[in-house]
């Protein structure tokens, strides 16, 4: 997994850990059925650390395939 951070100017606004996940095909927007438990497990295993979650926003259905530009 790769994560990228851009435009953050305040160190206090950053979390200790960022959990980035992509939902599965036909799942509603957000972190998905795998991402949410992953984030919850990460939080429970890192007491005292701040954990932010981010669900990647993209077309995740078979009716709107992503085509290269």
N, CA, C and O atoms as a Maestro MAE file, in Angstrom:
{
 s_m_m2io_version
 :::
 2.0.0
}

f_m_ct {
 s_m_title
 :::
 protein
 m_atom[276] {
  # First column is atom index #
  i_m_mmod_type
  r_m_x_coord
  r_m_y_coord
  r_m_z_coord
  i_m_residue_number
  s_m_chain_name
  s_m_pdb_residue_name
  s_m_pdb_atom_name
  i_m_atomic_number
  :::
  1 25 0.836 -1.153 0.000 1 A "UNK " " N  " 7
  2 3 0.000 0.000 0.000 1 A "UNK " " CA " 6
  3 2 0.891 1.228 0.000 1 A "UNK " " C  " 6
  4 15 1.900 1.273 0.703 1 A "UNK " " O  " 8
  5 25 0.516 2.223 -0.789 2 A "UNK " " N  " 7
  6 3 1.235 3.496 -0.827 2 A "UNK " " CA " 6
  7 2 0.305 4.593 -0.345 2 A "UNK " " C  " 6
  8 15 -0.888 4.596 -0.648 2 A "UNK " " O  " 8
  9 25 0.858 5.506 0.397 3 A "UNK " " N  " 7
  10 3 0.086 6.680 0.783 3 A "UNK " " CA " 6
  11 2 0.879 7.916 0.417 3 A "UNK " " C  " 6
  12 15 2.109 7.925 0.467 3 A "UNK " " O  " 8
  13 25 0.160 8.949 0.052 4 A "UNK " " N  " 7
  14 3 0.780 10.208 -0.314 4 A "UNK " " CA " 6
  15 2 0.106 11.311 0.478 4 A "UNK " " C  " 6
  16 15 -1.104 11.277 0.702 4 A "UNK " " O  " 8
  17 25 0.879 12.272 0.893 5 A "UNK " " N  " 7
  18 3 0.338 13.408 1.617 5 A "UNK " " CA " 6
  19 2 0.729 14.676 0.878 5 A "UNK " " C  " 6
  20 15 1.895 14.874 0.537 5 A "UNK " " O  " 8
  21 25 -0.253 15.532 0.635 6 A "UNK " " N  " 7
  22 3 0.042 16.782 -0.066 6 A "UNK " " CA " 6
  23 2 -0.737 17.914 0.574 6 A "UNK " " C  " 6
  24 15 -1.883 17.737 0.988 6 A "UNK " " O  " 8
  25 25 -0.127 19.046 0.651 7 A "UNK " " N  " 7
  26 3 -0.807 20.240 1.114 7 A "UNK " " CA " 6
  27 2 -0.995 20.346 2.611 7 A "UNK " " C  " 6
  28 15 -1.742 21.217 3.059 7 A "UNK " " O  " 8
  29 25 -0.368 19.519 3.396 8 A "UNK " " N  " 7
  30 3 -0.495 19.626 4.846 8 A "UNK " " CA " 6
  31 2 0.579 20.575 5.343 8 A "UNK " " C  " 6
  32 15 1.772 20.333 5.161 8 A "UNK " " O  " 8
  33 25 0.142 21.659 5.975 9 A "UNK " " N  " 7
  34 3 1.105 22.656 6.428 9 A "UNK " " CA " 6
  35 2 1.246 22.684 7.941 9 A "UNK " " C  " 6
  36 15 2.207 23.250 8.462 9 A "UNK " " O  " 8
  37 25 0.307 22.083 8.649 10 A "UNK " " N  " 7
  38 3 0.332 22.122 10.104 10 A "UNK " " CA " 6
  39 2 0.630 20.731 10.647 10 A "UNK " " C  " 6
  40 15 -0.187 19.823 10.491 10 A "UNK " " O  " 8
  41 25 1.780 20.549 11.279 11 A "UNK " " N  " 7
  42 3 2.166 19.237 11.789 11 A "UNK " " CA " 6
  43 2 1.171 18.728 12.819 11 A "UNK " " C  " 6
  44 15 0.989 17.516 12.939 11 A "UNK " " O  " 8
  45 25 0.528 19.604 13.557 12 A "UNK " " N  " 7
  46 3 -0.437 19.186 14.569 12 A "UNK " " CA " 6
  47 2 -1.680 18.562 13.943 12 A "UNK " " C  " 6
  48 15 -2.385 17.805 14.609 12 A "UNK " " O  " 8
  49 25 -1.963 18.864 12.680 13 A "UNK " " N  " 7
  50 3 -3.143 18.331 12.005 13 A "UNK " " CA " 6
  51 2 -2.927 16.912 11.490 13 A "UNK " " C  " 6
  52 15 -3.898 16.258 11.109 13 A "UNK " " O  " 8
  53 25 -1.726 16.425 11.464 14 A "UNK " " N  " 7
  54 3 -1.435 15.090 10.960 14 A "UNK " " CA " 6
  55 2 -1.697 14.034 12.022 14 A "UNK " " C  " 6
  56 15 -1.480 14.256 13.214 14 A "UNK " " O  " 8
  57 25 -2.163 12.891 11.567 15 A "UNK " " N  " 7
  58 3 -2.350 11.753 12.463 15 A "UNK " " CA " 6
  59 2 -1.056 10.956 12.523 15 A "UNK " " C  " 6
  60 15 -0.201 11.066 11.644 15 A "UNK " " O  " 8
  61 25 -0.926 10.154 13.568 16 A "UNK " " N  " 7
  62 3 0.225 9.257 13.656 16 A "UNK " " CA " 6
  63 2 0.162 8.188 12.564 16 A "UNK " " C  " 6
  64 15 1.191 7.769 12.033 16 A "UNK " " O  " 8
  65 25 -1.057 7.751 12.236 17 A "UNK " " N  " 7
  66 3 -1.264 6.682 11.252 17 A "UNK " " CA " 6
  67 2 -2.399 7.068 10.323 17 A "UNK " " C  " 6
  68 15 -3.421 7.583 10.776 17 A "UNK " " O  " 8
  69 25 -2.237 6.829 9.038 18 A "UNK " " N  " 7
  70 3 -3.289 7.033 8.047 18 A "UNK " " CA " 6
  71 2 -3.642 5.674 7.452 18 A "UNK " " C  " 6
  72 15 -2.770 4.970 6.942 18 A "UNK " " O  " 8
  73 25 -4.921 5.306 7.520 19 A "UNK " " N  " 7
  74 3 -5.391 4.064 6.908 19 A "UNK " " CA " 6
  75 2 -6.150 4.452 5.644 19 A "UNK " " C  " 6
  76 15 -7.196 5.097 5.715 19 A "UNK " " O  " 8
  77 25 -5.624 4.060 4.494 20 A "UNK " " N  " 7
  78 3 -6.235 4.371 3.208 20 A "UNK " " CA " 6
  79 2 -6.728 3.064 2.600 20 A "UNK " " C  " 6
  80 15 -5.965 2.108 2.458 20 A "UNK " " O  " 8
  81 25 -8.013 3.031 2.243 21 A "UNK " " N  " 7
  82 3 -8.556 1.811 1.663 21 A "UNK " " CA " 6
  83 2 -9.500 2.145 0.518 21 A "UNK " " C  " 6
  84 15 -10.025 3.255 0.430 21 A "UNK " " O  " 8
  85 25 -9.703 1.178 -0.346 22 A "UNK " " N  " 7
  86 3 -10.613 1.325 -1.481 22 A "UNK " " CA " 6
  87 2 -11.736 0.310 -1.341 22 A "UNK " " C  " 6
  88 15 -11.492 -0.858 -1.039 22 A "UNK " " O  " 8
  89 25 -12.947 0.751 -1.557 23 A "UNK " " N  " 7
  90 3 -14.108 -0.131 -1.454 23 A "UNK " " CA " 6
  91 2 -14.135 -1.120 -2.604 23 A "UNK " " C  " 6
  92 15 -13.470 -0.932 -3.622 23 A "UNK " " O  " 8
  93 25 -14.900 -2.158 -2.428 24 A "UNK " " N  " 7
  94 3 -15.040 -3.164 -3.475 24 A "UNK " " CA " 6
  95 2 -16.114 -2.781 -4.477 24 A "UNK " " C  " 6
  96 15 -16.879 -1.842 -4.256 24 A "UNK " " O  " 8
  97 25 -16.166 -3.502 -5.557 25 A "UNK " " N  " 7
  98 3 -17.172 -3.282 -6.583 25 A "UNK " " CA " 6
  99 2 -18.565 -3.342 -5.964 25 A "UNK " " C  " 6
  100 15 -18.880 -4.259 -5.205 25 A "UNK " " O  " 8
  101 25 -19.385 -2.365 -6.293 26 A "UNK " " N  " 7
  102 3 -20.770 -2.236 -5.871 26 A "UNK " " CA " 6
  103 2 -20.960 -1.856 -4.398 26 A "UNK " " C  " 6
  104 15 -22.100 -1.758 -3.944 26 A "UNK " " O  " 8
  105 25 -19.891 -1.640 -3.648 27 A "UNK " " N  " 7
  106 3 -20.032 -1.157 -2.274 27 A "UNK " " CA " 6
  107 2 -20.319 0.337 -2.294 27 A "UNK " " C  " 6
  108 15 -19.907 1.033 -3.222 27 A "UNK " " O  " 8
  109 25 -21.022 0.838 -1.280 28 A "UNK " " N  " 7
  110 3 -21.262 2.284 -1.217 28 A "UNK " " CA " 6
  111 2 -19.957 3.031 -0.954 28 A "UNK " " C  " 6
  112 15 -19.000 2.441 -0.452 28 A "UNK " " O  " 8
  113 25 -19.907 4.326 -1.287 29 A "UNK " " N  " 7
  114 3 -18.691 5.108 -1.048 29 A "UNK " " CA " 6
  115 2 -18.221 5.021 0.398 29 A "UNK " " C  " 6
  116 15 -19.027 4.905 1.321 29 A "UNK " " O  " 8
  117 25 -16.927 5.080 0.577 30 A "UNK " " N  " 7
  118 3 -16.321 4.998 1.901 30 A "UNK " " CA " 6
  119 2 -15.181 3.997 1.905 30 A "UNK " " C  " 6
  120 15 -14.591 3.702 0.865 30 A "UNK " " O  " 8
  121 25 -14.880 3.480 3.084 31 A "UNK " " N  " 7
  122 3 -13.738 2.583 3.246 31 A "UNK " " CA " 6
  123 2 -14.051 1.136 2.897 31 A "UNK " " C  " 6
  124 15 -13.133 0.332 2.736 31 A "UNK " " O  " 8
  125 25 -15.318 0.789 2.778 32 A "UNK " " N  " 7
  126 3 -15.689 -0.563 2.383 32 A "UNK " " CA " 6
  127 2 -15.717 -1.555 3.535 32 A "UNK " " C  " 6
  128 15 -15.370 -1.222 4.669 32 A "UNK " " O  " 8
  129 25 -16.132 -2.773 3.230 33 A "UNK " " N  " 7
  130 3 -16.295 -3.783 4.278 33 A "UNK " " CA " 6
  131 2 -14.956 -4.293 4.811 33 A "UNK " " C  " 6
  132 15 -14.911 -4.877 5.894 33 A "UNK " " O  " 8
  133 25 -13.894 -4.087 4.089 34 A "UNK " " N  " 7
  134 3 -12.565 -4.473 4.568 34 A "UNK " " CA " 6
  135 2 -11.877 -3.298 5.261 34 A "UNK " " C  " 6
  136 15 -11.219 -3.480 6.286 34 A "UNK " " O  " 8
  137 25 -12.024 -2.109 4.714 35 A "UNK " " N  " 7
  138 3 -11.335 -0.934 5.249 35 A "UNK " " CA " 6
  139 2 -11.771 -0.543 6.653 35 A "UNK " " C  " 6
  140 15 -10.938 -0.172 7.479 35 A "UNK " " O  " 8
  141 25 -13.070 -0.623 6.931 36 A "UNK " " N  " 7
  142 3 -13.554 -0.244 8.259 36 A "UNK " " CA " 6
  143 2 -13.008 -1.153 9.359 36 A "UNK " " C  " 6
  144 15 -12.507 -0.644 10.361 36 A "UNK " " O  " 8
  145 25 -13.087 -2.491 9.211 37 A "UNK " " N  " 7
  146 3 -12.484 -3.348 10.236 37 A "UNK " " CA " 6
  147 2 -10.966 -3.166 10.338 37 A "UNK " " C  " 6
  148 15 -10.403 -3.267 11.428 37 A "UNK " " O  " 8
  149 25 -10.310 -2.901 9.221 38 A "UNK " " N  " 7
  150 3 -8.870 -2.653 9.249 38 A "UNK " " CA " 6
  151 2 -8.567 -1.410 10.087 38 A "UNK " " C  " 6
  152 15 -7.654 -1.424 10.912 38 A "UNK " " O  " 8
  153 25 -9.317 -0.357 9.879 39 A "UNK " " N  " 7
  154 3 -9.115 0.875 10.641 39 A "UNK " " CA " 6
  155 2 -9.413 0.650 12.122 39 A "UNK " " C  " 6
  156 15 -8.661 1.106 12.983 39 A "UNK " " O  " 8
  157 25 -10.499 -0.047 12.418 40 A "UNK " " N  " 7
  158 3 -10.847 -0.323 13.821 40 A "UNK " " CA " 6
  159 2 -9.764 -1.159 14.496 40 A "UNK " " C  " 6
  160 15 -9.387 -0.885 15.636 40 A "UNK " " O  " 8
  161 25 -9.266 -2.173 13.799 41 A "UNK " " N  " 7
  162 3 -8.202 -3.009 14.357 41 A "UNK " " CA " 6
  163 2 -6.921 -2.241 14.572 41 A "UNK " " C  " 6
  164 15 -6.217 -2.452 15.560 41 A "UNK " " O  " 8
  165 25 -6.618 -1.349 13.649 42 A "UNK " " N  " 7
  166 3 -5.413 -0.526 13.776 42 A "UNK " " CA " 6
  167 2 -5.517 0.366 15.009 42 A "UNK " " C  " 6
  168 15 -4.564 0.487 15.779 42 A "UNK " " O  " 8
  169 25 -6.689 0.993 15.190 43 A "UNK " " N  " 7
  170 3 -6.895 1.855 16.353 43 A "UNK " " CA " 6
  171 2 -6.752 1.083 17.666 43 A "UNK " " C  " 6
  172 15 -6.145 1.575 18.617 43 A "UNK " " O  " 8
  173 25 -7.311 -0.120 17.714 44 A "UNK " " N  " 7
  174 3 -7.271 -0.884 18.965 44 A "UNK " " CA " 6
  175 2 -5.868 -1.400 19.281 44 A "UNK " " C  " 6
  176 15 -5.549 -1.643 20.444 44 A "UNK " " O  " 8
  177 25 -5.030 -1.568 18.264 45 A "UNK " " N  " 7
  178 3 -3.680 -2.076 18.481 45 A "UNK " " CA " 6
  179 2 -2.638 -0.981 18.698 45 A "UNK " " C  " 6
  180 15 -1.478 -1.260 19.002 45 A "UNK " " O  " 8
  181 25 -3.068 0.258 18.536 46 A "UNK " " N  " 7
  182 3 -2.148 1.384 18.721 46 A "UNK " " CA " 6
  183 2 -2.717 2.387 19.720 46 A "UNK " " C  " 6
  184 15 -2.987 3.532 19.358 46 A "UNK " " O  " 8
  185 25 -2.902 1.971 20.966 47 A "UNK " " N  " 7
  186 3 -3.446 2.907 21.948 47 A "UNK " " CA " 6
  187 2 -2.537 4.122 22.115 47 A "UNK " " C  " 6
  188 15 -1.312 4.005 22.138 47 A "UNK " " O  " 8
  189 25 -3.152 5.261 22.229 48 A "UNK " " N  " 7
  190 3 -2.385 6.493 22.396 48 A "UNK " " CA " 6
  191 2 -1.945 7.130 21.092 48 A "UNK " " C  " 6
  192 15 -1.380 8.224 21.102 48 A "UNK " " O  " 8
  193 25 -2.192 6.467 19.969 49 A "UNK " " N  " 7
  194 3 -1.840 7.020 18.651 49 A "UNK " " CA " 6
  195 2 -3.108 7.504 17.963 49 A "UNK " " C  " 6
  196 15 -4.171 6.902 18.109 49 A "UNK " " O  " 8
  197 25 -2.991 8.587 17.218 50 A "UNK " " N  " 7
  198 3 -4.134 9.063 16.443 50 A "UNK " " CA " 6
  199 2 -4.155 8.344 15.098 50 A "UNK " " C  " 6
  200 15 -3.123 8.186 14.447 50 A "UNK " " O  " 8
  201 25 -5.342 7.914 14.697 51 A "UNK " " N  " 7
  202 3 -5.508 7.154 13.451 51 A "UNK " " CA " 6
  203 2 -6.597 7.817 12.625 51 A "UNK " " C  " 6
  204 15 -7.733 7.945 13.082 51 A "UNK " " O  " 8
  205 25 -6.262 8.236 11.416 52 A "UNK " " N  " 7
  206 3 -7.239 8.774 10.468 52 A "UNK " " CA " 6
  207 2 -7.524 7.728 9.413 52 A "UNK " " C  " 6
  208 15 -6.649 6.937 9.061 52 A "UNK " " O  " 8
  209 25 -8.751 7.723 8.905 53 A "UNK " " N  " 7
  210 3 -9.116 6.811 7.828 53 A "UNK " " CA " 6
  211 2 -9.546 7.607 6.611 53 A "UNK " " C  " 6
  212 15 -10.076 8.712 6.728 53 A "UNK " " O  " 8
  213 25 -9.312 7.038 5.459 54 A "UNK " " N  " 7
  214 3 -9.682 7.679 4.201 54 A "UNK " " CA " 6
  215 2 -10.100 6.610 3.212 54 A "UNK " " C  " 6
  216 15 -9.324 5.706 2.903 54 A "UNK " " O  " 8
  217 25 -11.320 6.708 2.717 55 A "UNK " " N  " 7
  218 3 -11.797 5.820 1.664 55 A "UNK " " CA " 6
  219 2 -11.562 6.471 0.318 55 A "UNK " " C  " 6
  220 15 -12.024 7.587 0.082 55 A "UNK " " O  " 8
  221 25 -10.855 5.795 -0.563 56 A "UNK " " N  " 7
  222 3 -10.539 6.328 -1.890 56 A "UNK " " CA " 6
  223 2 -11.836 6.516 -2.678 56 A "UNK " " C  " 6
  224 15 -12.669 5.611 -2.728 56 A "UNK " " O  " 8
  225 25 -12.005 7.674 -3.286 57 A "UNK " " N  " 7
  226 3 -13.198 7.991 -4.066 57 A "UNK " " CA " 6
  227 2 -12.956 7.637 -5.531 57 A "UNK " " C  " 6
  228 15 -12.140 8.268 -6.202 57 A "UNK " " O  " 8
  229 25 -13.661 6.636 -6.015 58 A "UNK " " N  " 7
  230 3 -13.538 6.236 -7.417 58 A "UNK " " CA " 6
  231 2 -14.784 5.457 -7.829 58 A "UNK " " C  " 6
  232 15 -15.557 5.018 -6.978 58 A "UNK " " O  " 8
  233 25 -14.974 5.291 -9.125 59 A "UNK " " N  " 7
  234 3 -16.120 4.528 -9.627 59 A "UNK " " CA " 6
  235 2 -15.871 3.048 -9.356 59 A "UNK " " C  " 6
  236 15 -14.972 2.445 -9.942 59 A "UNK " " O  " 8
  237 25 -16.667 2.471 -8.471 60 A "UNK " " N  " 7
  238 3 -16.451 1.071 -8.085 60 A "UNK " " CA " 6
  239 2 -17.647 0.220 -8.466 60 A "UNK " " C  " 6
  240 15 -18.106 -0.602 -7.674 60 A "UNK " " O  " 8
  241 25 -18.150 0.411 -9.662 61 A "UNK " " N  " 7
  242 3 -19.232 -0.440 -10.103 61 A "UNK " " CA " 6
  243 2 -18.975 -0.904 -11.531 61 A "UNK " " C  " 6
  244 15 -18.190 -0.301 -12.263 61 A "UNK " " O  " 8
  245 25 -19.632 -1.956 -11.904 62 A "UNK " " N  " 7
  246 3 -19.390 -2.552 -13.226 62 A "UNK " " CA " 6
  247 2 -20.033 -1.747 -14.345 62 A "UNK " " C  " 6
  248 15 -19.697 -1.937 -15.514 62 A "UNK " " O  " 8
  249 25 -20.956 -0.849 -14.002 63 A "UNK " " N  " 7
  250 3 -21.625 -0.049 -15.021 63 A "UNK " " CA " 6
  251 2 -20.857 1.193 -15.415 63 A "UNK " " C  " 6
  252 15 -21.128 1.780 -16.462 63 A "UNK " " O  " 8
  253 25 -19.897 1.608 -14.592 64 A "UNK " " N  " 7
  254 3 -19.080 2.783 -14.882 64 A "UNK " " CA " 6
  255 2 -17.605 2.419 -14.792 64 A "UNK " " C  " 6
  256 15 -16.917 2.863 -13.873 64 A "UNK " " O  " 8
  257 25 -17.112 1.625 -15.723 65 A "UNK " " N  " 7
  258 3 -15.686 1.254 -15.642 65 A "UNK " " CA " 6
  259 2 -14.787 2.463 -15.837 65 A "UNK " " C  " 6
  260 15 -15.126 3.399 -16.562 65 A "UNK " " O  " 8
  261 25 -13.662 2.429 -15.195 66 A "UNK " " N  " 7
  262 3 -12.688 3.504 -15.335 66 A "UNK " " CA " 6
  263 2 -11.881 3.235 -16.585 66 A "UNK " " C  " 6
  264 15 -11.289 2.165 -16.734 66 A "UNK " " O  " 8
  265 25 -11.856 4.199 -17.480 67 A "UNK " " N  " 7
  266 3 -11.105 4.040 -18.726 67 A "UNK " " CA " 6
  267 2 -9.891 4.964 -18.697 67 A "UNK " " C  " 6
  268 15 -9.980 6.100 -18.230 67 A "UNK " " O  " 8
  269 25 -8.770 4.480 -19.192 68 A "UNK " " N  " 7
  270 3 -7.582 5.356 -19.232 68 A "UNK " " CA " 6
  271 2 -7.824 6.546 -20.137 68 A "UNK " " C  " 6
  272 15 -8.556 6.459 -21.123 68 A "UNK " " O  " 8
  273 25 -7.199 7.659 -19.786 69 A "UNK " " N  " 7
  274 3 -7.361 8.871 -20.609 69 A "UNK " " CA " 6
  275 2 -6.207 9.020 -21.562 69 A "UNK " " C  " 6
  276 15 -6.165 9.977 -22.336 69 A "UNK " " O  " 8
  :::
 }
 m_bond[275] {
  # First column is bond index #
  i_m_from
  i_m_to
  i_m_order
  :::
  1 1 2 1
  2 2 3 1
  3 3 4 2
  4 3 5 1
  5 5 6 1
  6 6 7 1
  7 7 8 2
  8 7 9 1
  9 9 10 1
  10 10 11 1
  11 11 12 2
  12 11 13 1
  13 13 14 1
  14 14 15 1
  15 15 16 2
  16 15 17 1
  17 17 18 1
  18 18 19 1
  19 19 20 2
  20 19 21 1
  21 21 22 1
  22 22 23 1
  23 23 24 2
  24 23 25 1
  25 25 26 1
  26 26 27 1
  27 27 28 2
  28 27 29 1
  29 29 30 1
  30 30 31 1
  31 31 32 2
  32 31 33 1
  33 33 34 1
  34 34 35 1
  35 35 36 2
  36 35 37 1
  37 37 38 1
  38 38 39 1
  39 39 40 2
  40 39 41 1
  41 41 42 1
  42 42 43 1
  43 43 44 2
  44 43 45 1
  45 45 46 1
  46 46 47 1
  47 47 48 2
  48 47 49 1
  49 49 50 1
  50 50 51 1
  51 51 52 2
  52 51 53 1
  53 53 54 1
  54 54 55 1
  55 55 56 2
  56 55 57 1
  57 57 58 1
  58 58 59 1
  59 59 60 2
  60 59 61 1
  61 61 62 1
  62 62 63 1
  63 63 64 2
  64 63 65 1
  65 65 66 1
  66 66 67 1
  67 67 68 2
  68 67 69 1
  69 69 70 1
  70 70 71 1
  71 71 72 2
  72 71 73 1
  73 73 74 1
  74 74 75 1
  75 75 76 2
  76 75 77 1
  77 77 78 1
  78 78 79 1
  79 79 80 2
  80 79 81 1
  81 81 82 1
  82 82 83 1
  83 83 84 2
  84 83 85 1
  85 85 86 1
  86 86 87 1
  87 87 88 2
  88 87 89 1
  89 89 90 1
  90 90 91 1
  91 91 92 2
  92 91 93 1
  93 93 94 1
  94 94 95 1
  95 95 96 2
  96 95 97 1
  97 97 98 1
  98 98 99 1
  99 99 100 2
  100 99 101 1
  101 101 102 1
  102 102 103 1
  103 103 104 2
  104 103 105 1
  105 105 106 1
  106 106 107 1
  107 107 108 2
  108 107 109 1
  109 109 110 1
  110 110 111 1
  111 111 112 2
  112 111 113 1
  113 113 114 1
  114 114 115 1
  115 115 116 2
  116 115 117 1
  117 117 118 1
  118 118 119 1
  119 119 120 2
  120 119 121 1
  121 121 122 1
  122 122 123 1
  123 123 124 2
  124 123 125 1
  125 125 126 1
  126 126 127 1
  127 127 128 2
  128 127 129 1
  129 129 130 1
  130 130 131 1
  131 131 132 2
  132 131 133 1
  133 133 134 1
  134 134 135 1
  135 135 136 2
  136 135 137 1
  137 137 138 1
  138 138 139 1
  139 139 140 2
  140 139 141 1
  141 141 142 1
  142 142 143 1
  143 143 144 2
  144 143 145 1
  145 145 146 1
  146 146 147 1
  147 147 148 2
  148 147 149 1
  149 149 150 1
  150 150 151 1
  151 151 152 2
  152 151 153 1
  153 153 154 1
  154 154 155 1
  155 155 156 2
  156 155 157 1
  157 157 158 1
  158 158 159 1
  159 159 160 2
  160 159 161 1
  161 161 162 1
  162 162 163 1
  163 163 164 2
  164 163 165 1
  165 165 166 1
  166 166 167 1
  167 167 168 2
  168 167 169 1
  169 169 170 1
  170 170 171 1
  171 171 172 2
  172 171 173 1
  173 173 174 1
  174 174 175 1
  175 175 176 2
  176 175 177 1
  177 177 178 1
  178 178 179 1
  179 179 180 2
  180 179 181 1
  181 181 182 1
  182 182 183 1
  183 183 184 2
  184 183 185 1
  185 185 186 1
  186 186 187 1
  187 187 188 2
  188 187 189 1
  189 189 190 1
  190 190 191 1
  191 191 192 2
  192 191 193 1
  193 193 194 1
  194 194 195 1
  195 195 196 2
  196 195 197 1
  197 197 198 1
  198 198 199 1
  199 199 200 2
  200 199 201 1
  201 201 202 1
  202 202 203 1
  203 203 204 2
  204 203 205 1
  205 205 206 1
  206 206 207 1
  207 207 208 2
  208 207 209 1
  209 209 210 1
  210 210 211 1
  211 211 212 2
  212 211 213 1
  213 213 214 1
  214 214 215 1
  215 215 216 2
  216 215 217 1
  217 217 218 1
  218 218 219 1
  219 219 220 2
  220 219 221 1
  221 221 222 1
  222 222 223 1
  223 223 224 2
  224 223 225 1
  225 225 226 1
  226 226 227 1
  227 227 228 2
  228 227 229 1
  229 229 230 1
  230 230 231 1
  231 231 232 2
  232 231 233 1
  233 233 234 1
  234 234 235 1
  235 235 236 2
  236 235 237 1
  237 237 238 1
  238 238 239 1
  239 239 240 2
  240 239 241 1
  241 241 242 1
  242 242 243 1
  243 243 244 2
  244 243 245 1
  245 245 246 1
  246 246 247 1
  247 247 248 2
  248 247 249 1
  249 249 250 1
  250 250 251 1
  251 251 252 2
  252 251 253 1
  253 253 254 1
  254 254 255 1
  255 255 256 2
  256 255 257 1
  257 257 258 1
  258 258 259 1
  259 259 260 2
  260 259 261 1
  261 261 262 1
  262 262 263 1
  263 263 264 2
  264 263 265 1
  265 265 266 1
  266 266 267 1
  267 267 268 2
  268 267 269 1
  269 269 270 1
  270 270 271 1
  271 271 272 2
  272 271 273 1
  273 273 274 1
  274 274 275 1
  275 275 276 2
  :::
 }
}
